[in-house]
């Protein structure tokens, strides 16, 4: 399988280790292990952790307790046999598209999007059609345009709810309509929902796809919204047959997840309300800061603020450089890491992550502000 270079991951791996400041990350501020364990009985949890054997997880599809905990998020459409625990959401997305997408199939993907959501299917020989989220429409999904893209060879529609990098979100009515089409025309809908819990504005995120239809395959993760990317733990929730085939594929990739991650993920999901209270407090505070900052810097940006998640995708104005050139220069001179739109085949944009520590985020904005004003204001 000849798969394309993963642009955003290559960019981050090139620059991240040398960055002093960054607005490139896509997670909420990560927990320390101590912070996480303090959400419960620290001493008891510490004893349990120290007794875990560092072998393969058994079963390799994830412990029954973890799969049961994950399944409970998806109401009546998920039981243990509908869940596969993976190494992050990226492995989940890989196995689903690797299994379902074949030569000659049509796969429809939102665009712009995280490259993993379409490049695997493309490498498998599927015909990729892009359902474009347009900045002139504030990245709002046009479901009529999607309907025109569906053909008799459509095998899979890939949704990112909410979207990386734009923060746009599909409504409940739109999602139910898409799933109705899937049931009528016999294709699947992959719903990557890793930012699902991070509602900056309440009530805008639809229910999990798998909770609405058996033609939906939901992908989740302990990373983005939970601030636990170091666990490297995600999941697939879907039809039993597809989950089984993805498990067989996992035998060739990661085989098993770490028992430590399995244990900590169970604990985190049981305490998800406490975790999301902490994470939403950070995200909403930084969201407000970023909105005020953009208003002060409209000379340099056209921006559409997200309703969910911790990502924004503004377009540059009055800067005589490409977005990639700007990011390279700012990194060289200020050691501030940003992600250019070229990583998403959308030149002229920046992806800004605002989920990190609020003090550091304010520092990053000050550095960027000083640089832009010094070099490009009214020139």
SVG drawing of the C-alpha trace seen along z (x, -y; Angstrom):
<svg xmlns="http://www.w3.org/2000/svg" viewBox="-34 -51 50 63">
<polyline fill="none" stroke="black" stroke-width="0.4" points="0.0,0.0 1.6,-3.3 0.4,-5.9 1.1,-9.6 3.4,-11.4 1.4,-12.6 2.0,-16.4 0.9,-17.7 2.7,-14.9 5.9,-15.4 5.7,-19.2 5.3,-18.6 8.1,-16.1 10.4,-18.4 9.9,-21.4 8.3,-20.4 11.3,-19.2 13.1,-22.5 10.1,-24.8 10.1,-27.0 6.5,-28.0 3.7,-26.5 0.1,-26.8 0.3,-23.6 -1.0,-21.0 -4.5,-19.7 -5.3,-18.5 -6.5,-20.0 -3.7,-20.6 -2.5,-17.1 -3.0,-15.7 0.0,-14.6 -0.4,-11.1 -0.6,-12.6 -3.4,-15.0 -5.4,-12.2 -5.1,-9.9 -6.1,-12.7 -9.6,-12.5 -10.1,-9.4 -8.5,-7.5 -4.9,-8.2 -3.4,-5.6 -5.7,-2.8 -5.1,-3.6 -1.4,-3.8 -1.4,-0.3 -3.5,1.0 -1.2,-0.5 1.9,1.0 0.3,4.5 -0.3,4.4 1.7,6.9 3.5,5.3 2.6,8.0 0.2,8.1 -3.3,7.0 -5.8,9.8 -7.8,10.0 -5.8,8.0 -9.0,6.2 -9.1,4.5 -10.2,5.6 -13.9,6.5 -14.3,3.8 -12.9,1.1 -15.0,2.2 -18.1,2.3 -17.3,-1.2 -16.9,-2.5 -20.0,-0.7 -22.1,-2.5 -21.4,-5.8 -23.3,-4.7 -26.7,-3.7 -28.5,-0.7 -26.4,-0.3 -23.2,1.0 -22.2,3.9 -18.8,5.4 -18.7,7.2 -19.2,3.9 -16.0,2.4 -12.3,2.6 -9.7,0.8 -6.9,-0.7 -3.7,-2.6 -5.3,-6.0 -8.0,-7.1 -5.6,-7.1 -5.2,-3.3 -9.0,-3.0 -9.5,-5.2 -6.8,-3.3 -8.3,0.1 -11.8,-0.9 -10.8,-2.5 -8.3,0.2 -11.0,2.8 -13.9,1.1 -12.3,-0.9 -11.3,1.1 -10.3,0.6 -13.2,-1.1 -15.2,-2.1 -16.3,-5.7 -15.3,-7.2 -16.5,-10.7 -14.6,-12.7 -15.0,-16.1 -12.3,-18.6 -10.2,-20.1 -9.6,-17.3 -7.0,-15.3 -5.2,-13.4 -5.6,-10.0 -9.3,-10.3 -8.9,-9.9 -5.3,-9.0 -5.6,-5.3 -8.7,-4.9 -7.0,-6.6 -4.0,-4.3 -6.4,-1.3 -7.5,-2.4 -10.8,-4.0 -12.0,-7.0 -12.0,-10.0 -14.6,-12.6 -14.3,-15.7 -17.2,-17.2 -15.8,-20.7 -16.3,-22.9 -16.0,-26.4 -14.7,-29.4 -17.1,-31.7 -19.9,-29.6 -18.3,-29.8 -17.3,-26.1 -20.9,-25.1 -21.6,-21.8 -23.9,-21.9 -25.8,-18.6 -27.3,-19.1 -23.8,-19.2 -23.0,-15.9 -26.1,-14.3 -24.9,-15.1 -21.6,-13.4 -23.1,-10.0 -23.2,-7.5 -23.9,-3.8 -20.4,-2.9 -20.3,-4.8 -19.0,-2.5 -18.1,-5.0 -18.7,-8.6 -16.0,-9.9 -17.1,-12.6 -15.1,-14.4 -17.5,-15.7 -16.3,-18.4 -13.8,-19.0 -10.1,-19.2 -8.8,-21.8 -11.8,-24.2 -13.8,-23.4 -17.0,-23.2 -19.7,-20.8 -22.5,-18.8 -25.9,-19.3 -28.1,-16.5 -30.6,-16.9 -27.8,-16.7 -26.2,-13.6 -29.6,-11.8 -30.2,-12.6 -26.8,-11.2 -27.4,-8.1 -30.8,-7.6 -29.2,-7.8 -26.7,-5.2 -29.5,-2.8 -31.4,-3.3 -28.4,-3.0 -26.3,-0.5 -23.1,-2.3 -21.3,-3.1 -20.6,-6.4 -17.3,-6.7 -17.8,-9.3 -14.5,-10.4 -15.7,-12.1 -12.5,-12.7 -13.5,-16.4 -17.1,-15.5 -17.2,-16.5 -15.5,-19.9 -18.6,-22.0 -17.6,-25.7 -21.2,-26.5 -23.7,-24.2 -26.1,-22.1 -24.4,-22.2 -22.9,-18.7 -25.1,-15.9 -25.3,-12.6 -22.6,-10.0 -23.2,-8.5 -23.3,-4.9 -26.0,-5.8 -28.2,-6.8 -27.7,-4.1 -26.1,-0.7 -24.7,-2.0 -22.5,-4.4 -19.0,-3.5 -17.9,-5.8 -14.3,-6.4 -13.2,-7.9 -10.1,-8.6 -8.6,-9.4 -6.6,-12.1 -8.1,-15.4 -11.0,-16.1 -9.7,-14.1 -6.2,-15.5 -4.7,-12.0 -3.0,-11.5 -0.1,-9.8 -2.3,-6.8 -2.3,-6.2 -5.7,-4.7 -8.7,-5.0 -11.6,-2.8 -13.9,-1.7 -17.6,-1.1 -19.4,0.5 -21.0,3.6 -19.7,6.8 -18.4,8.1 -16.4,5.0 -15.0,4.8 -13.9,8.4 -12.1,7.7 -10.4,4.6 -9.2,6.7 -7.7,9.2 -6.0,6.2 -4.7,5.0 -2.9,8.3 -0.6,7.0 -0.1,3.5 -0.1,3.0 -1.5,6.4 -2.3,5.1 -2.7,1.9 -0.7,1.4 -2.4,2.7 -1.5,-0.5 -3.4,-2.5 -6.4,-0.2 -6.6,-0.6 -6.2,-4.4 -8.7,-4.8 -11.3,-2.9 -10.7,-5.3 -10.8,-8.4 -14.1,-7.4 -15.7,-6.7 -14.6,-10.2 -15.3,-11.8 -17.5,-14.6 -14.7,-15.8 -12.2,-15.6 -14.5,-17.5 -15.2,-20.2 -11.5,-20.8 -10.9,-20.7 -13.9,-22.8 -12.8,-25.5 -9.4,-25.7 -10.9,-25.5 -13.5,-28.2 -11.1,-30.5 -8.7,-30.3 -11.5,-30.5 -12.5,-33.9 -8.9,-35.1 -8.4,-34.1 -11.7,-35.7 -10.6,-39.0 -7.2,-38.7 -8.6,-38.1 -10.8,-41.2 -7.7,-43.2 -5.9,-41.7 -8.5,-41.7 -5.9,-43.5 -4.1,-40.2 -6.9,-37.6 -10.2,-36.5 -11.4,-34.1 -14.4,-31.9 -14.5,-30.9 -15.3,-27.2 -18.3,-26.1 -16.6,-22.9 -13.0,-21.8 -9.8,-23.6 -8.8,-24.4 -9.2,-27.5 -8.3,-27.9 -8.0,-31.6 -7.0,-32.9 -4.1,-35.4 -4.6,-39.0 -2.1,-41.7 0.9,-39.5 3.0,-39.1 4.1,-35.6 2.7,-32.1 1.4,-30.6 4.3,-28.1 6.8,-30.8 5.3,-32.8 5.4,-29.7 9.0,-28.9 10.2,-32.5 8.3,-32.8 9.8,-29.5 13.3,-30.5 13.2,-33.9 10.9,-33.3 10.8,-29.5 7.0,-29.7 5.5,-26.7 2.3,-27.1 0.9,-24.8 0.5,-26.2 -2.5,-25.6 -0.3,-23.8 -0.4,-20.8 -4.1,-20.5 -3.8,-21.6 -5.3,-24.9 -2.5,-27.5 -3.0,-30.9 -4.4,-29.6 -3.0,-28.8 -4.2,-26.1 -4.1,-27.4 -4.6,-25.1 -5.9,-26.8 -6.3,-24.0 -3.1,-24.3 -2.0,-26.0 -3.7,-29.5 -0.5,-31.3 1.6,-29.8 -1.2,-30.4 -1.3,-34.2 2.5,-34.3 2.3,-32.7 -0.3,-35.2 1.9,-38.1 4.8,-36.8 2.8,-36.4 1.2,-39.8 4.5,-41.5 6.0,-39.8 3.0,-40.6 2.7,-44.2 6.4,-44.9 6.8,-43.3 3.5,-43.7 1.3,-46.4 0.4,-49.0 3.3,-48.1"/>
</svg>
